[in-house]
Amino acid sequence: MNAKTDSGNFPQENKNKEKQSAIVNRLTCATLEGVNAKTIEVEATFTKGLPGFTVVGLASNDIQEAKERVKSALLTNGFVFPPLKITVNLSPSDLKKSGTHFDLSLALLIALHKHTIDEEGLFVFGELGLDGKVKSSSMLFPLILSLKEQGVIKRAIVPKEAICYLSHISGVDFIAIETLNEAIEILKNKTFEANIKAFSYDANQVEFGARVYYFEQKYEVDFADVKGQSIAKRASLIAAAGMHNFLMEGSPGCGKSMIAKRIKNILPPLFEEEMLSIAKHQFLDGVVPNFSALRPMRAPHHTATPASIFGGGSLQAKIGEVALAHKGILFFDELPHFSKNVLEALREPLQDKKVHIARVNAKIEYEADIMFVAAMNPCPCGNLLSKNKVCRCSEVEIKRYQNRLSDPFLDRIDLFVVMQEVGGEDKSDINSQQMHEQVFEAFKMQKQRGQERLNGKLSEEEIEQYCLLADDAVAVLEGAISRFDLTHRSIASIRKTARTIADLGKHKMIEKSDILEALSYRRRK
C-alpha cells in the first residue's frame, strides 16, 4: 500500500519540482519601430533539459549575437552559466526587434535566475562588452525620448557613458552604471534611486507662460557682409521671423547663397521639446548632437537622389535631408536643377510638415516642420536679368527651365524676391544682430497672442484666429484676390506673411501697409 501511495504521489511531486524550477523572470526594454519606441517585455525561463540558450520573439541578428556577448560577460565576472535550458522571449512576439541594447536585460535575467525579478516600470538598456563593461548604443536617445513622449517611462538603468546626452531628457530618473556587476547589485538590493545630476542648457533663455525658450547669439557669418540687396534682406527678415518659405531669383554672384547661409543665425528661439526632437533626428542619422539652441540647416546638392533627400532604403527606411532639417532650414541652391520627382514630392512635407516613407518592410513617418529656402537663376545661363552681360538662352530654353517648377509647388512658397546685380556703390545697411533682435521682438508678439506655432506654420483655423485685418487692409486684399485671381492657398500665404510684417512693425492688427508689402512679395506669373 505504501509503495502504491509513493508511486501514486511521485508524478505530482515531479510537477511541483518543475513548477519551482520554472520561475519566469521579467525585465522591460524597448525597440524602435520607425522613429517610435515600442515597449518590449524580456522574459526568461530556466527548465531542466539539455543545456542551451534560445532567444525567441522575432529577434534580429544583433540580438541573436548577444548570446555570445552575454555568456562571455558572465563567465569573465565569476558567474557560473546555469546548466539548464534557458529560453528568453521578447514580447510581443509578432514585432521585429533589433538593437544591441538588449544585452544587459538578457545578462541580468540569467545572472539572477535564482531570484524573482518583476520590477514594474523599470527599463533596462545597455550593450555588454566581453569583460562585462556596459556600453552605450546610438539607439538609446531616440528610444528613451520616444518612451518619455508616450509617458511610459519613469526610471531606467542605462550606461554611464550615455549620460552626457541622456541627461537632456527631463522627467526620467536615470540609474547610471559602468559594469554588469553594478546592475546586478542594484536589482538584488532594489536600490533604484537616480544618481544623475540635473542638467541645464548652455544658452540664453527667455520665458513665456510656463515654457522656457532657448536662443544663441552667434554670428559666424554676418548680414553685414551682404552689400546692397535691401529688399532681399528685408524679405529674409520676414521669412526668419515667421519661418516662411522663401525663394530668391537672380544672376550668379548677386548674393543668393550668402543670404541663405546667414538666415540660420537669426531664426526664432527653441523650447526644450523642439531641441530634443532635433537631437533625435540627428541620432537617427548616426550623429551625436551638441544640443545647441541653433536650428539646423541642410543643403543637399541638386544631384542628390530622392532617397537621400526624403529617406528610404530597400530593407530599412532611413532618415533623409528633409527630416534632418526639422525645425530648421532646408536650402535648395540651383532649384530648377533638382529632379522633377524631388520637387513634386517636396509638396507633401511643405504642406503637412511630415515625410511618409512606404516600403515593403516598413512604413515610417518622420516629422519635417521645415523652413524651405531656395535660390535660382532666371535662365540656364543666368544672365537674363543682367544689365552688363548678354543672355545666351533661347526663349524655348528659358521657358523649359522655368517650367520645371510647377504652380502647385510654387504656391507653397510665401516670399519671392528678384535680386539685383551688385554695384560698386552698394553698402551694408544692417547686421545679423540687429536683424536677430527684430526677429526676437516679432517672436514675443506671436507668443503673447498665445500662438503655439509661428506665423508661417499656422493652420487654417489659426489664420482666422490670429491674422485679423483692419478694414482698409480687407479692401486691399479683396481687390488683389479679384485682380490677380489668387488661389485659396495664396490668400492664406499672404495673410500669414502680412501677420509677420505686422509683428515686425508691432501692429496688433494687420494694417493696409502690411498687406501691401506682403503682396509685393508674391510671385509674378
C-alpha positions in Angstrom: 0.0 0.0 0.0 2.8 2.4 0.9 4.6 1.6 -2.3 1.4 2.3 -4.3 0.9 5.6 -2.4 4.5 6.5 -3.1 4.3 5.7 -6.7 1.0 7.4 -7.0 2.4 10.6 -5.5 5.6 10.6 -7.5 4.3 12.3 -10.6 2.7 15.1 -8.5 6.0 15.7 -6.7 7.8 16.0 -10.0 5.3 18.5 -11.2 5.8 20.6 -8.1 9.6 20.5 -8.6 9.2 21.5 -12.2 7.0 24.4 -11.2 9.5 25.5 -8.7 12.4 25.4 -11.2 10.5 27.1 -14.0 10.3 30.6 -12.4 9.6 33.3 -15.1 11.6 36.5 -14.6 10.8 39.7 -16.4 12.5 43.0 -17.3 11.4 45.8 -19.6 13.3 47.1 -22.6 12.2 48.7 -25.9 12.8 48.7 -29.7 12.4 51.2 -32.4 9.6 50.8 -35.0 10.5 53.5 -37.4 11.0 56.5 -35.2 8.7 55.4 -32.4 9.6 53.2 -29.5 7.7 50.1 -28.6 7.9 48.6 -25.1 9.3 45.1 -25.1 8.9 42.7 -22.1 12.0 40.4 -21.8 11.1 37.2 -20.0 13.2 34.1 -19.3 12.5 30.6 -18.0 15.1 28.1 -16.8 14.0 24.5 -17.1 15.6 21.0 -16.9 16.8 19.7 -20.1 19.7 19.7 -22.5 21.6 23.0 -21.6 21.0 25.6 -24.2 20.3 29.3 -24.7 17.5 30.3 -27.0 16.1 33.8 -27.8 12.6 33.8 -29.4 10.3 36.6 -30.5 11.4 37.8 -33.9 14.9 38.8 -32.6 17.3 40.3 -35.3 20.8 39.1 -35.8 22.4 41.6 -33.4 20.1 40.2 -30.6 21.0 36.6 -31.5 24.7 37.6 -31.4 24.1 38.9 -27.9 24.0 35.3 -26.6 27.8 35.1 -27.0 28.4 38.6 -25.5 26.3 37.7 -22.5 28.0 34.3 -21.9 31.4 35.9 -22.0 30.4 38.8 -19.8 29.0 36.4 -17.2 31.9 33.9 -17.2 34.6 36.6 -17.0 32.9 38.1 -14.0 32.9 34.8 -12.0 29.3 33.7 -12.7 28.6 30.1 -13.5 26.4 29.7 -16.5 23.4 27.6 -15.3 23.3 24.0 -16.7 19.7 24.5 -17.7 17.6 25.1 -20.8 17.3 28.9 -21.0 14.5 30.3 -23.1 14.2 34.1 -23.5 11.1 35.5 -25.1 10.8 39.1 -26.4 7.1 40.1 -26.1 5.1 40.9 -28.1 6.4 38.1 -30.3 5.0 39.4 -33.6 7.0 42.6 -33.6 10.5 42.6 -35.0 13.2 43.7 -32.6 16.7 45.0 -33.1 19.5 46.6 -31.2 22.4 45.7 -29.0 20.8 47.5 -26.0 19.0 44.2 -25.1 22.3 42.7 -23.9 22.0 43.9 -20.3 18.4 42.6 -19.9 19.4 39.2 -21.0 22.5 39.0 -18.8 20.6 40.2 -15.7 17.9 37.6 -16.1 20.5 34.8 -16.3 22.7 36.1 -13.5 19.7 36.4 -11.2 17.9 33.3 -12.3 17.6 32.1 -8.7 15.9 35.4 -7.7 12.4 36.6 -8.5 12.6 39.7 -10.8 9.5 41.5 -11.8 10.2 45.3 -11.5 7.2 47.3 -12.8 8.2 50.4 -14.8 11.9 49.8 -14.7 13.6 49.9 -18.1 17.0 48.4 -18.7 19.3 49.4 -21.6 22.9 48.6 -22.4 25.3 46.8 -24.7 27.8 44.4 -23.0 31.5 44.1 -23.6 33.1 40.7 -23.3 34.5 41.8 -19.9 31.2 42.9 -18.5 31.5 46.6 -19.2 28.2 48.3 -20.1 28.4 50.3 -23.3 26.1 52.8 -25.0 24.2 52.4 -28.2 23.2 55.0 -30.8 19.5 54.0 -30.4 19.3 54.8 -26.7 18.4 58.5 -27.1 15.6 58.2 -29.7 14.3 55.2 -27.7 14.1 56.8 -24.4 12.9 60.2 -25.8 10.0 58.4 -27.6 9.1 56.4 -24.4 9.1 59.7 -22.4 6.8 61.4 -25.0 4.5 58.4 -24.7 4.5 58.8 -20.9 5.5 55.2 -20.3 9.0 55.6 -18.7 9.8 57.0 -15.3 13.1 55.3 -14.5 15.8 53.4 -16.4 19.2 51.6 -15.9 21.5 53.0 -18.5 25.2 53.0 -19.4 27.1 55.8 -17.6 28.9 56.8 -20.9 25.5 57.7 -22.4 24.6 60.1 -19.6 26.3 63.0 -21.4 23.3 63.1 -23.8 20.6 61.2 -22.0 20.6 63.7 -19.2 19.0 66.2 -21.6 15.8 64.2 -21.3 13.9 65.6 -18.3 11.3 63.7 -16.3 13.2 60.3 -16.3 15.2 59.0 -13.3 18.4 57.6 -14.7 20.4 55.0 -12.8 23.9 55.1 -14.5 26.1 52.1 -14.3 29.5 51.1 -15.7 29.6 47.3 -15.3 27.3 44.3 -15.2 28.1 43.7 -11.5 26.8 47.2 -10.6 23.5 46.4 -12.3 23.2 43.0 -10.5 23.7 44.6 -7.1 21.1 47.3 -7.9 18.5 44.6 -8.8 19.5 42.4 -5.8 19.2 45.2 -3.3 16.4 47.0 -5.1 18.3 50.4 -4.9 16.6 52.2 -7.8 17.5 55.7 -6.8 18.5 58.0 -9.6 22.2 59.2 -9.5 22.1 61.8 -12.3 22.6 65.5 -11.7 20.1 67.9 -13.1 21.1 69.3 -16.5 20.9 73.0 -17.7 21.3 74.2 -21.2 24.2 76.4 -22.0 22.3 79.1 -23.9 20.4 82.3 -23.4 16.8 81.8 -22.3 13.5 83.6 -22.0 10.2 82.5 -20.5 6.7 82.9 -22.0 3.9 81.5 -19.9 5.0 78.1 -18.5 7.6 77.4 -21.3 11.3 78.3 -21.4 12.8 79.2 -24.8 16.5 79.0 -25.6 18.5 81.0 -28.2 22.1 81.8 -29.1 23.6 85.0 -30.4 26.4 83.6 -32.5 27.0 85.1 -36.0 29.9 83.3 -37.6 28.6 84.7 -40.9 27.0 88.1 -40.8 24.5 90.0 -42.9 26.9 92.9 -42.6 28.9 91.1 -45.4 26.0 91.4 -47.8 26.3 94.7 -49.8 23.1 96.2 -51.1 20.1 93.9 -51.7 18.0 95.7 -49.2 14.8 94.1 -50.5 16.2 90.6 -50.2 17.4 91.3 -46.7 14.0 92.6 -45.7 12.4 89.5 -47.1 14.9 87.4 -45.2 14.0 89.1 -42.0 10.3 88.5 -42.6 11.0 84.8 -43.6 13.0 84.3 -40.4 10.6 85.9 -38.1 7.7 83.7 -39.2 9.6 80.7 -40.6 8.1 81.4 -44.0 9.2 79.5 -47.2 11.4 81.9 -49.3 12.7 81.9 -52.9 15.4 84.2 -54.3 15.9 84.6 -58.1 18.9 86.5 -59.5 22.0 86.4 -61.6 25.1 84.4 -60.5 27.1 86.2 -57.8 24.4 88.6 -56.6 24.4 87.1 -53.1 21.6 84.5 -53.0 23.6 81.8 -51.2 25.2 84.4 -48.9 21.8 85.5 -47.7 20.5 81.9 -47.3 23.5 80.9 -45.1 23.0 83.9 -42.8 19.3 83.3 -42.2 20.1 80.3 -39.9 21.7 82.6 -37.2 18.7 84.9 -36.9 15.9 82.3 -36.5 13.5 82.3 -33.5 14.2 80.6 -30.2 13.6 76.9 -29.5 11.9 75.3 -26.5 13.2 72.1 -24.9 11.0 69.6 -26.7 12.0 71.1 -30.1 15.7 70.8 -29.2 15.2 67.2 -28.2 13.3 66.4 -31.4 16.2 67.9 -33.5 18.6 65.8 -31.5 16.6 62.6 -32.0 16.7 63.0 -35.8 20.5 63.6 -35.6 20.9 60.4 -33.6 18.8 58.5 -36.2 21.4 59.8 -38.8 24.2 58.4 -36.7 25.4 61.8 -35.5 25.9 62.7 -31.8 24.4 66.3 -31.4 25.7 69.1 -29.4 22.2 70.1 -28.2 22.7 73.7 -29.4 19.9 76.2 -29.4 20.8 76.9 -33.1 18.3 75.5 -35.6 19.7 73.1 -38.2 20.3 73.9 -41.8 20.6 71.2 -44.5 21.7 72.0 -48.1 21.6 68.9 -50.3 23.2 69.1 -53.8 20.9 69.1 -56.8 22.3 65.7 -57.9 21.1 64.1 -54.6 18.8 61.1 -55.1 15.2 61.2 -53.8 16.1 58.5 -51.2 18.8 60.7 -49.7 16.6 63.7 -49.6 13.4 62.1 -48.3 14.8 59.0 -46.7 14.4 55.4 -47.7 16.3 52.2 -48.4 15.4 48.7 -49.5 15.3 47.0 -46.1 15.1 49.8 -43.6 13.7 53.3 -44.3 16.5 55.6 -43.1 16.1 59.3 -42.4 16.7 61.8 -45.2 17.7 65.5 -45.6 14.1 66.9 -45.3 13.6 65.3 -41.8 17.1 66.3 -40.7 16.1 69.9 -41.4 13.2 69.5 -38.9 12.6 72.9 -37.0 15.3 74.5 -39.2 16.1 75.3 -42.8 16.2 73.1 -45.9 18.1 75.0 -48.6 18.0 74.1 -52.3 20.5 76.0 -54.4 20.0 75.9 -58.2 16.4 74.9 -57.6 15.3 74.1 -61.2 18.3 71.6 -61.5 16.7 69.3 -58.9 14.8 66.5 -60.5 11.1 66.8 -61.1 10.3 63.9 -58.9 12.1 65.6 -55.9 10.4 68.9 -56.4 6.9 67.4 -56.7 7.5 65.1 -53.7 8.6 68.1 -51.7 5.0 69.4 -51.8 3.8 67.0 -49.2 6.3 67.9 -46.4 5.8 71.6 -47.2 2.1 71.2 -46.7 1.8 68.5 -44.0 5.1 69.0 -42.2 5.8 65.3 -42.3 7.6 62.8 -44.6 5.9 59.5 -45.3 8.1 56.6 -46.4 6.4 53.4 -47.5 8.5 50.2 -48.1 7.6 46.5 -48.1 9.3 46.0 -44.7 8.2 49.3 -43.1 6.0 52.4 -43.2 7.6 55.3 -41.4 6.6 58.8 -40.7 9.2 61.5 -39.9 8.4 64.9 -38.6 9.6 67.6 -41.1 8.5 71.0 -39.9 10.9 72.9 -42.1 11.5 76.4 -43.4 12.2 76.0 -47.1 14.7 78.4 -48.7 15.7 78.2 -52.4 17.8 80.1 -54.9 17.7 80.0 -58.7 19.0 81.8 -61.8 16.4 83.4 -64.1 17.6 81.3 -67.0 20.1 78.4 -67.8 23.0 80.8 -68.4 22.0 83.1 -65.6 22.3 86.4 -67.4 18.6 87.1 -68.3 18.3 89.9 -65.7 21.9 91.2 -66.1 22.5 94.8 -67.3 26.1 94.1 -68.3 26.0 90.5 -69.7 24.1 89.1 -72.7 21.8 86.2 -72.2 22.7 83.3 -74.5 19.5 81.3 -73.9 16.6 81.0 -76.4 13.0 81.6 -75.4 12.3 77.9 -75.6 15.2 77.1 -73.2 14.1 79.8 -70.7 10.6 78.6 -70.8 11.6 75.0 -70.3 13.9 76.0 -67.4 11.2 78.0 -65.6 8.5 75.4 -66.3 10.5 72.8 -64.2 8.8 74.5 -61.2 5.1 73.7 -61.2 2.4 76.1 -59.9 1.3 73.8 -57.1 4.9 73.7 -55.8 5.4 77.4 -56.1 2.1 78.0 -54.4 3.6 76.7 -51.2 6.3 79.4 -51.1 5.4 82.6 -49.2 8.0 85.1 -50.3 9.6 85.6 -53.8 12.4 88.1 -54.4 14.1 89.1 -57.7 17.6 90.3 -56.7 19.6 93.0 -58.4 23.2 92.9 -59.5 25.7 94.2 -57.0 27.1 97.7 -57.8 30.3 99.3 -56.6 28.3 101.9 -54.6 26.3 99.3 -52.6 26.9 99.3 -48.9 26.0 97.3 -45.9 23.0 98.7 -44.0 22.2 96.1 -41.3 24.0 93.3 -39.5 22.8 89.9 -38.2 22.5 91.0 -34.5 20.1 93.9 -35.5 18.0 91.5 -37.6 18.0 88.9 -34.8 16.7 91.5 -32.3 13.8 92.3 -34.7 13.0 88.6 -35.1 13.0 88.2 -31.3 10.5 91.1 -30.9 8.2 89.6 -33.6 8.6 86.2 -31.8 7.5 87.8 -28.5 4.4 89.3 -30.1 3.4 85.9 -31.5 3.8 84.2 -28.1 2.0 87.0 -26.3 -1.0 86.3 -28.6 -1.0 82.7 -27.4 0.2 81.2 -30.6 1.7 77.7 -30.3 3.1 77.9 -33.8 5.0 80.6 -35.7 3.1 82.6 -38.4 4.5 80.7 -41.3 3.2 77.4 -39.9 -0.4 78.4 -38.9 -3.3 76.2 -39.8 -6.5 77.4 -41.5 -8.2 77.8 -38.1 -5.3 79.6 -36.6 -5.1 82.0 -39.6 -8.8 83.0 -38.9 -8.0 83.4 -35.2 -4.7 85.4 -35.4 -4.4 87.0 -38.8 -7.0 89.7 -38.2 -7.2 92.5 -40.8 -8.1 96.2 -40.4 -11.0 97.4 -42.6 -8.7 99.1 -45.2 -6.5 96.0 -45.3 -9.5 93.9 -46.1 -10.4 96.1 -49.0 -6.9 95.8 -50.4 -6.8 92.0 -50.1 -10.2 91.7 -51.7 -9.1 93.8 -54.6 -5.9 91.7 -55.0 -8.0 88.5 -55.0 -10.1 89.6 -57.9 -7.3 91.3 -59.8 -4.7 88.5 -59.6 -7.1 85.5 -59.4 -5.4 84.3 -56.2 -5.9 80.7 -55.0 -7.1 79.8 -51.5 -3.6 78.8 -50.6 -2.1 82.0 -51.9 -4.6 84.1 -49.9 -3.6 82.2 -46.7 0.1 82.7 -47.6 -0.4 86.5 -48.0 -2.3 86.7 -44.7 0.4 84.8 -42.8 3.2 86.9 -44.4 1.3 90.1 -43.6 0.9 89.0 -40.0 4.6 88.6 -39.6 5.2 92.1 -41.2 2.7 93.5 -38.7 4.5 91.8 -35.9 7.8 93.4 -37.0 6.0 96.7 -37.1 4.4 96.0 -33.7 0.9 96.3 -35.1 -1.9 94.5 -33.2 -3.9 94.1 -36.4 -2.8 93.7 -40.0 -2.8 97.2 -41.5 -3.1 98.3 -45.1 0.7 98.9 -45.3 1.3 95.3 -44.1 -0.9 93.7 -46.7 0.6 95.8 -49.4 4.1 94.8 -48.5 3.0 91.1 -48.3 1.5 91.4 -51.8 4.8 92.9 -53.1 6.5 89.5 -52.3 4.0 87.4 -54.2 5.1 85.5 -57.4 4.7 87.3 -60.7 3.3 84.9 -63.3 
